[in-house]
Amino acid sequence: MSLKGIKVLDLTRVLAGPYCTMLLADLGCTVTKIERPFYGDETRAWGPPYVKGMKDNMTTYFASVNRNKRSACLDLSSPLTRPILHTLLRTHDVIIHNYLPQTESNLGLSYAQVRPLNPAIVHCSINGYGREGDYANKPGYDVLVSGMYGLTSITGPPADGGCGYKVGVAVTDVVTGTNAAFGVAGKLYE
């Protein structure tokens, strides 16, 4: 399947979201990744290893899930950038972000807030624990979710009271990103 011509606004960071948008870019989407000024996606600094020959010491972690994307900086928390954000939302087919529900609302990125700007937009919100409940506004990092749902209990020593180990690959994030990309592609096909 080719998704050539589909424009994706990528407001994600770390792994699940960037993995999702990487898959969409691999399928032909034009992906515009928006990062924080001065810092960018924090995985830019998660090294070593670094990409050899890069003047800014880009980490291989960042490069591996942000290929085939355009990147720009925009301070989404500033009211001065709202007109720019609104233009981006009007001109893209898909928005993907991984903000907590409260932050999403504060930034004007909930589906209810985005839909009036672009009624046809596909809105994908990735978070660890859903939109409601005790954990809704807590970050859902892979190792936390893996521990909460029992994955780490099968990677540690035998059941002799030892604790589990972190899985070598952030499998929860990778599966989440894959499922999100599959859901977006399905909605675009609909």
Salt bridges, closest charged atoms under 4 A:
ASP10 OD2 - LYS69 NZ 3.25
ASP26 OD2 - ARG67 NH2 2.61
GLU35 OE2 - ARG44 NH2 2.84
ASP41 OD2 - LYS33 NZ 3.16
GLU42 OE2 - ARG13 NH2 2.64
GLU104 OE2 - HIS97 NE2 2.83
GLU104 OE2 - HIS123 NE2 3.84
GLU104 OE1 - ARG131 NH2 2.52
GLU190 OE1 - LYS187 NZ 2.50
